[in-house]
């Protein structure tokens, strides 16, 4: 719903007179069933600029709204370690209506940023806004291009593999897959702190399900070991390491709670069963 801006009517007197004449001429040609009100006149005047400007591409509009520039510059989030899902989805939607403005690097950056907020469905939401030809599987017999020259479809499919591994909690395989191809390094290069953000998400997911986990297993899940692992566990996660195991503090998610199931069964519910027991067989 558009908001009325009465200040524009006083700033543009000629436009006000023109639209007023258009409004009343419209009433003469097609008289309404009910008398016109001042509010209906204002609504008519307010919608005229919108109707006249429909169909103008946002990249060629003389007065482009500020929020469009904010969306187009939204990939600055990659350097600042911040994330705005709605801005990223809006940018992909703009690409749908303006294919000539599409940038492959921007699309891959959005997908990579979406990986850093798993297990939220942001990656799937962004994936479904891409053109169908990008999602077409690449033939295994086709020659793979060098890193940095891969087509967008191959990059998207490789990122989809990472998303599947994260969604299925196959964290060890995620890190081995990430290190298996130089293309992955190129894809995540623009996203500052990608690996750290992923580790934080993995640790957050683990803290919701366990109270204690073997150090060796957690090292595989986080893709790190040694002093870096201990520093991450103590300083970032706030956990402790005791006797070869990592102790996760108690929280409302990993707390063991007994489940009490109570069933209130009334005698009326068994009336037919009891009645059938006293019936004589035919």
C-alpha positions as CSV (number, residue, x, y, z in Angstrom):
1,X,0.0,0.0,0.0
2,X,1.4,3.4,-1.0
3,X,1.5,6.2,1.5
4,X,0.1,9.6,0.5
5,X,2.7,12.4,0.4
6,X,0.6,15.6,0.4
7,X,3.8,17.7,0.3
8,X,4.3,16.7,-3.4
9,X,0.9,18.3,-4.3
10,X,2.0,21.7,-3.1
11,X,5.5,21.4,-4.7
12,X,4.0,20.5,-8.1
13,X,1.0,22.9,-8.6
14,X,0.9,22.4,-12.4
15,X,0.9,18.6,-11.9
16,X,-1.9,19.0,-9.4
17,X,-4.1,21.0,-11.8
18,X,-3.4,18.6,-14.6
19,X,-4.3,15.5,-12.6
20,X,-7.3,17.2,-11.1
21,X,-8.6,17.9,-14.6
22,X,-7.9,14.3,-15.6
23,X,-9.8,13.0,-12.6
24,X,-12.9,15.1,-13.2
25,X,-12.8,14.4,-16.9
26,X,-12.8,10.7,-16.1
27,X,-15.9,11.3,-13.9
28,X,-17.7,13.0,-16.8
29,X,-16.9,10.2,-19.3
30,X,-17.6,7.3,-16.8
31,X,-19.7,8.7,-13.9
32,X,-19.3,6.5,-10.8
33,X,-22.2,4.9,-9.0
34,X,-21.3,6.9,-5.8
35,X,-20.3,10.6,-5.4
36,X,-16.6,11.1,-5.5
37,X,-14.9,11.9,-2.2
38,X,-11.8,13.9,-1.4
39,X,-9.9,10.8,-0.4
40,X,-10.7,9.1,-3.8
41,X,-9.4,12.2,-5.5
42,X,-6.2,12.1,-3.5
43,X,-5.8,8.4,-4.3
44,X,-6.2,9.1,-8.0
45,X,-3.7,11.9,-7.9
46,X,-1.2,9.7,-6.0
47,X,-1.4,6.8,-8.4
48,X,-0.9,8.8,-11.5
49,X,3.0,9.1,-11.2
50,X,3.2,5.4,-10.5
51,X,1.1,4.4,-13.5
52,X,3.1,6.7,-15.8
53,X,6.5,5.3,-14.6
54,X,5.5,1.6,-14.8
55,X,7.8,-0.4,-17.1
56,X,10.9,1.7,-16.6
57,X,13.8,-0.6,-15.7
58,X,15.3,0.4,-12.3
59,X,18.8,0.7,-13.8
60,X,17.6,3.3,-16.4
61,X,15.2,5.2,-14.2
62,X,16.1,8.9,-13.9
63,X,15.5,8.9,-10.1
64,X,16.5,5.5,-8.8
65,X,15.3,4.8,-5.2
66,X,18.0,4.7,-2.6
67,X,17.0,1.2,-1.5
68,X,17.9,-0.1,-4.9
69,X,21.5,1.1,-4.5
70,X,21.6,-0.5,-1.1
71,X,20.5,-3.8,-2.5
72,X,23.0,-3.6,-5.4
73,X,25.8,-2.8,-2.9
74,X,24.7,-5.5,-0.4
75,X,27.7,-7.7,-1.2
76,X,29.7,-5.5,1.0
77,X,28.5,-7.8,3.7
78,X,31.1,-10.3,2.5
79,X,33.9,-8.2,3.9
80,X,32.1,-7.1,7.1
81,X,31.1,-10.6,8.3
82,X,27.5,-9.5,8.4
83,X,24.5,-11.0,6.7
84,X,21.2,-9.8,5.3
85,X,19.1,-12.6,3.8
86,X,16.3,-10.3,2.5
87,X,18.8,-8.0,0.7
88,X,20.4,-11.0,-1.0
89,X,17.1,-12.5,-2.0
90,X,15.9,-9.1,-3.3
91,X,19.1,-8.8,-5.4
92,X,18.5,-12.3,-6.9
93,X,14.9,-11.2,-7.7
94,X,16.2,-8.1,-9.5
95,X,18.4,-10.3,-11.5
96,X,15.4,-12.3,-12.6
97,X,13.8,-9.2,-14.1
98,X,17.1,-7.8,-15.4
99,X,19.2,-10.7,-16.7
100,X,21.6,-8.3,-18.4
101,X,22.8,-7.1,-15.0
102,X,23.5,-10.6,-13.6
103,X,27.0,-11.1,-12.2
104,X,28.2,-14.7,-11.7
105,X,30.5,-13.7,-8.8
106,X,27.6,-11.9,-7.0
107,X,25.5,-15.0,-7.2
108,X,28.2,-17.3,-5.9
109,X,28.9,-14.9,-3.1
110,X,25.3,-14.9,-2.0
111,X,25.2,-18.7,-2.0
112,X,28.5,-18.9,0.0
113,X,27.1,-16.4,2.5
114,X,24.0,-18.5,2.8
115,X,26.1,-21.5,3.8
116,X,27.4,-19.6,6.8
117,X,24.0,-19.5,8.4
118,X,23.0,-23.1,8.2
119,X,20.8,-24.9,9.2
120,X,18.5,-22.1,8.1
121,X,16.9,-22.6,4.7
122,X,18.6,-19.5,3.2
123,X,20.7,-21.4,0.7
124,X,17.6,-23.2,-0.7
125,X,15.7,-20.0,-1.0
126,X,18.5,-18.4,-2.9
127,X,18.9,-21.5,-5.1
128,X,15.3,-21.4,-6.2
129,X,15.6,-17.8,-7.5
130,X,18.3,-18.8,-10.0
131,X,17.5,-19.5,-13.7
132,X,16.8,-23.2,-14.5
133,X,19.7,-23.6,-16.8
134,X,22.1,-22.9,-14.0
135,X,20.8,-25.8,-12.0
136,X,21.2,-28.3,-14.9
137,X,23.8,-31.0,-14.0
138,X,27.0,-30.8,-15.9
139,X,27.9,-33.9,-18.0
140,X,30.7,-35.9,-16.4
141,X,32.3,-36.4,-19.8
142,X,32.7,-32.7,-20.3
143,X,36.1,-31.2,-19.7
144,X,36.4,-29.3,-16.4
145,X,37.7,-25.8,-16.8
146,X,40.5,-24.4,-14.7
147,X,39.8,-22.9,-11.3
148,X,38.5,-19.4,-11.7
149,X,37.1,-20.1,-15.2
150,X,34.4,-22.5,-14.2
151,X,30.9,-21.8,-15.4
152,X,28.3,-20.6,-13.0
153,X,26.4,-23.9,-13.1
154,X,29.4,-25.9,-12.0
155,X,30.1,-23.5,-9.1
156,X,26.4,-23.6,-8.0
157,X,26.4,-27.4,-8.0
158,X,29.6,-27.6,-6.0
159,X,28.2,-25.2,-3.4
160,X,25.0,-27.3,-3.3
161,X,27.2,-30.3,-2.4
162,X,28.6,-28.4,0.5
163,X,25.1,-27.4,1.6
164,X,23.9,-31.0,1.5
165,X,26.9,-32.1,3.7
166,X,26.2,-29.4,6.2
167,X,22.4,-30.1,6.3
168,X,23.1,-33.8,6.9
169,X,25.6,-33.1,9.7
170,X,28.4,-34.8,7.7
171,X,30.9,-32.3,8.9
172,X,34.1,-34.3,8.4
173,X,33.2,-35.0,4.8
174,X,32.4,-31.2,4.4
175,X,36.0,-30.2,5.3
176,X,37.5,-32.9,3.2
177,X,35.4,-31.9,0.2
178,X,36.2,-28.2,0.8
179,X,39.9,-29.0,0.6
180,X,39.6,-31.4,-2.4
181,X,39.2,-28.8,-5.2
182,X,40.9,-25.4,-5.8
183,X,37.6,-24.2,-7.1
184,X,36.1,-24.2,-3.6
185,X,39.0,-21.9,-2.4
186,X,38.2,-19.5,-5.2
187,X,34.4,-19.5,-4.4
188,X,34.9,-18.7,-0.7
189,X,37.8,-16.3,-1.2
190,X,35.5,-13.2,-1.2
191,X,33.7,-14.1,2.0
192,X,35.7,-13.0,4.9
193,X,36.0,-15.5,7.8
194,X,34.0,-18.2,6.0
195,X,35.7,-21.2,7.8
196,X,35.3,-19.5,11.2
197,X,31.7,-18.8,10.6
198,X,31.1,-22.4,9.6
199,X,32.9,-23.7,12.7
200,X,30.8,-21.5,14.9
201,X,27.6,-22.8,13.3
202,X,28.8,-26.4,13.7
203,X,29.7,-25.8,17.4
204,X,26.3,-24.2,17.9
205,X,24.5,-27.3,16.4
206,X,26.6,-29.7,18.5
207,X,25.9,-27.8,21.7
208,X,22.2,-28.4,21.2
209,X,22.5,-32.2,21.1
210,X,25.4,-33.4,23.3
211,X,27.0,-32.7,26.7
212,X,30.3,-34.5,26.1
213,X,32.1,-35.5,22.9
214,X,35.5,-37.0,22.2
215,X,38.2,-34.5,21.3
216,X,39.4,-36.5,18.3
217,X,35.9,-36.6,16.9
218,X,35.2,-33.0,17.4
219,X,38.5,-32.1,15.7
220,X,37.3,-33.9,12.6
221,X,34.0,-32.1,12.8
222,X,35.6,-28.7,13.1
223,X,38.4,-29.4,10.6
224,X,41.1,-28.2,13.0
225,X,43.4,-29.6,15.7
226,X,46.3,-28.7,18.0
227,X,46.5,-25.3,19.6
228,X,44.1,-23.8,17.2
229,X,41.5,-26.3,18.2
230,X,42.0,-25.7,21.9
231,X,41.9,-21.9,21.5
232,X,38.6,-22.2,19.5
233,X,37.0,-24.5,22.1
234,X,38.0,-22.3,25.1
235,X,37.8,-18.8,23.8
236,X,35.1,-18.9,21.1
237,X,32.9,-21.7,22.4
238,X,33.6,-21.3,26.1
239,X,33.8,-25.1,26.6
240,X,36.4,-27.1,28.6
241,X,38.6,-30.1,27.7
242,X,38.9,-32.9,30.3
243,X,40.5,-36.3,29.9
244,X,40.4,-36.3,26.1
245,X,36.8,-35.1,25.9
246,X,35.2,-31.8,25.4
247,X,32.6,-30.8,28.0
248,X,29.7,-28.8,26.7
249,X,27.9,-26.7,29.4
250,X,24.3,-27.4,30.2
251,X,21.7,-25.5,28.3
252,X,18.0,-25.9,27.6
253,X,18.6,-27.8,24.4
254,X,21.0,-30.5,25.6
255,X,19.5,-30.9,29.1
256,X,18.2,-34.5,29.6
257,X,14.5,-34.3,30.5
258,X,12.2,-37.1,31.4
259,X,9.1,-37.4,29.3
260,X,5.9,-38.2,31.1
261,X,3.1,-39.4,28.9
262,X,-0.3,-39.4,30.4
263,X,-3.3,-40.9,28.7
264,X,-6.8,-40.4,30.0
265,X,-9.0,-43.2,28.8
266,X,-12.6,-43.1,29.6
267,X,-14.8,-46.2,30.0
268,X,-17.1,-44.9,27.2
269,X,-14.3,-45.4,24.8
270,X,-14.2,-49.1,25.5
271,X,-18.0,-49.6,25.6
272,X,-18.1,-51.2,22.2
273,X,-15.2,-53.6,23.0
274,X,-16.8,-54.7,26.3
275,X,-20.2,-55.1,24.6
276,X,-18.7,-57.3,21.9
277,X,-17.1,-59.5,24.5
278,X,-20.5,-60.5,25.9
279,X,-22.2,-61.0,22.6
280,X,-22.9,-64.6,21.5
281,X,-21.3,-65.7,18.3
282,X,-23.7,-66.1,15.4
